[in-house]
């Protein structure tokens, strides 16, 4: 029976239900509420400036380039640098981007238009980007005169900190900004040579731009040249005689060219004939192998140019490398080679989108080339337009061949004015690419040669290679490599973005799957320095002092943390959420989402003063101030606005002041005794087994644990370890102590002057929130976080909102809404992850998302539970979550708010709990419930409920209390139900359970009704990978290996005859990631088995459903389907 709150709804109820009703359309029109939100921030210069992208409004898809900056008085400004509408006019709203750029955006899941990415030089005063396939340059020129007015930015923001804020080395006036197109007539007159413009990257010195057309690597000189009467005289012949295997340089030293680039005498003749205008090199590695005929193109500039206030660029553009393919008769053939691009699996699965890299000195380049000739050719067609031919492309299908990937190193030559004059040296990078065929990452640190991470096909081994570029020797010639580090794992090695990397002083920072510690950690020169229990997800910045990284201290939160090589930790964000950051100099921009606010928060912070002897960007000092509401009063009495993660409340300040000494004493005691906590007490009677708490290096037995000597140790019933509990203790033991250390370090960083600072030196933060113009859905998700089942699955339960017609329903059908697959998770501390779920809940469902085994955040052993068995394990966890749901909901309703307010107990134990100071029984976790024997012990040790007879046990009690407080604090954050008004969660109706999902979630949804029809009554499967042999190599083989039998066992097409429940399949014809062949094969098998089902093919839709109408209608169509199926 569904309860309703009357027919005469108030205005608030009507308004709330109106935004719920409008949610599908609003979500579609606002690109999932991202339009108008700031993103893609990069801190530049001394940290007082940061670039970011943002459109002008909540429904504006056209993204512009912006600058956040502080002036010398500490005031904040936002300046629009480049607006596509100003540059293109009416054409800005109708995108016409090259097919290759569309593919890159699909790989990066980029849904916006306008300026969607950019490249900035080291000084931050030049930025390049593309719009509609055209190349643009923005130049930022800072003035030295103070502007009139209040200093507000273009949108009226500014003056965030007040006129009295501590002065920084910021700017005294707004910059002059000029944006111009870097392509004129030369691009339009010969588009075959110069286009498309893909992935432009500016050199660190800001004088050159490289981009690729896919077949040519193009260099554009943008430096300031002195006036010349004939600028074309810069195009000069290479002063070299051809040698066998290379070209003799001007100094007579043979330059070793890769085989595909070796000069022939015919090419030398061409150079002689075109001297002064063209130096075109053309060569063949093998006359019979036309695939590898690379050319160095130094083409003649065209006549004319782009006529405006700037010098024409036709003599500033050079095609420095290219490839053409001819058949045996010399005729053009299919070109399966690409240059300067990342191959498909690099972009789709490795998050590597670049195909060339500048050296920090701007004189060397490393670029990728790949050949897809051995990959299968797949065709994607639009059946709605039969006149349009199918588009063919190479696809690295699992268990088939990958593209052959190569790297080439170049040394570029420039004259005294910065003009490109040719290539001094080039060579193929030499490594065992048959054994290590994947190029996973490339990093280049100033003062060092580049490093490359390569993986074997199975991803069980990798190598970190350093490429000799800057200082070749006879033993280490140009382009040679040496192995810096190797790693191995029996299942697979995880890729961690930002690794490997070199510190400025040359130490190697790498990712490490610590299987013994069940933690994804970082190492420096092979030594682990990040805490156990803290899983590192992304490395953001590397200095000589620390690594700035995204870390999961709790599986539901992606925190930004400074990780010192000495093991110290300084959390930058303390509010749970999904965070990232960029930093440079004294500045940092932190951005992300949380449960506290609906949209993206982006804050630019600047340390206004630093010790003269310390230029470190990773150590923030105490504010010499008293806290104020919303900030801290600086030394001059002016309130300084701090980022949320660093704002101090009066209560927090008082707590820190009151407990500082005690904390440090406790910390010393913990450090001294932490290893003794789980070991046998030395002075305890050997026969008194109930108090012999030893460090367990054993497997659990029934009724106890086998000690290191093989003798079963009888533990009190309330504390007997199961294998699951023991795993949790082992993982949380390190995590709890490390979290405590992090809290202390963070407090020390915020509230106490850093050791070594000169006396009397003070510093202050300048901080400002970058404006967010995005729309919000108008409601707050009614989320309860909990753990379900034997595997303690992190789970989010979304119930109907307080004003929903279903708010007081006694029982509701259950909608499972998982992703459920490897490499991703959905139960996180960010509102936006639950907006869809809230809409579904207000349609009359109890919506449940459970992250099962294989999802990220819980350590490498958890991740690898699915190895070679994704199908069975991921479905089993969803079944486990469903079956555990009734008891969990009942417990949550019974506990109410008491579960989020556990107290330190000064009480007498009762059966099943402890009586609090007010006489109310407080329910403790089973492992802490007192038995009568324990009560006797409490009586004997009056006044100390959990205190044993010596200091070790006393400390143990303190540790457990602290751990309990951490858990309570997490519960308060993660399990508080917002908007419920105390209403209980409706009971789940397990006779009506459905599942919806997309991609792996679609696979899991179809699998649910095929293999568990007794649990799941209906499903909607979006873009499901039904046959894993149809998916790509890098993803699929990581989890399923190379045995075809494993693929057959994990696919669901053969399960089609089992279907007995309603199933809707949804798939886009234009999906080039999970192709529609997956759904067609399943549908065909269902038809052959005579099993009715619903199939929605979507014309023109890729793996992202960005079409407004489709995105809106998909929600309502699925709702109606499930309502009918569960009726």
Buried (B, 14 or more C-beta within 10 A) or exposed (E): EBEEBEEEBEEEBEBBBEBBEBBBBBBBBBBBBBBBBBBBBBBBBBBBBBBBBBBBBBBBBBBBBBBBBBBBBBBBBBBBBBBBBEBBEEEBBEBEBBEBBBBBBBBBEBBBBBBBBBBBBBEBBBBBBBBBBBBBBBBBEBEEEBEEEEBBBBBEBBBBBBEEBBBBBBBEBBBEBBBBBBBBBBBEBEEEBBBBBBBBBBBBBBBBBBBBBBBBBBBBBBBEBEEEEEBEEBBBBBEBEBBEEBBBBEEEEBBBBBBBBBBEEEBBEBBEEBEEBBBBBBBBBEEEEBBBBBBBBBBBBBEEBBEEEBBBBBBBBBBBBBBBBBEEEEEEBEBBBBBBBBBBBBBBBBBBBBBBBBBBBBBBBBBBBBBBBEBEEBEBBBEEEEEEEEEEBBBBBBBEBBBBBBBBBBBBBBEEEBBBBBBBBBBBBBBEBEEBBBBBBBBBBEEBBBBBBBBBBBBBBBBBBBBBBBEBEEEBEBBBBBEBBEBEBEBBBBBBBBBBBBBEEEBBBBBBBBBEBBBBBBBBBEEBBBBBBBBBBBBBBBBEBBBBBBBBBBBBBBBBBBBBBEEBBBBBBBBBBBBBBBBBBBBBBBBBBBBBBBBBBBBBBBBBBBBEEBEBBBBBBBBBBEBBEEBBBBBBEBBBBBBBBBBBEEEBBEEBEEEBEEBEEBBEBBEEBBEBBBBBBEEBEEEEBBBBBBEBEBEBEEEBBBBEEEEBBBBBEBBBBEEEBBBBBBBBBBBBBBBBBBBBBBBBBBBEBBEEBEEEBBBBBBBBBBBBBBBBBBBBBBBBBBBBBEBBBBBBBBBBBBBBBBBBBEBBBBBBBBBBBBBBBBBBBBBBBBBBBBBBBBBBBBBBBBBBBBBBBBBBBBBBBBBBBBBEBBBBBBBBBBEBBBEBBBEBBEEEEEBBEBBBBEBBBBEEBBBBEEEEBBBBEEBBBBBEEBBEBBEEBEEBBBBBBBBBBBBBBBBBBBBBBBBBEBBBBBBBBBBBEEBBBBBBBBEBBBBBBBBBBBBBBBBBBBBBBEBBBBBBBBBBBBBBBBBBBBBBBBBBBEEEEBBEBBBBBBBBEBBEBBBBBBBBBBBBBBBBBBBBBBBEBBEEEEBEBBBBBBEEBBBBBBBBEBBBBBBEBBBEBBBEBBE
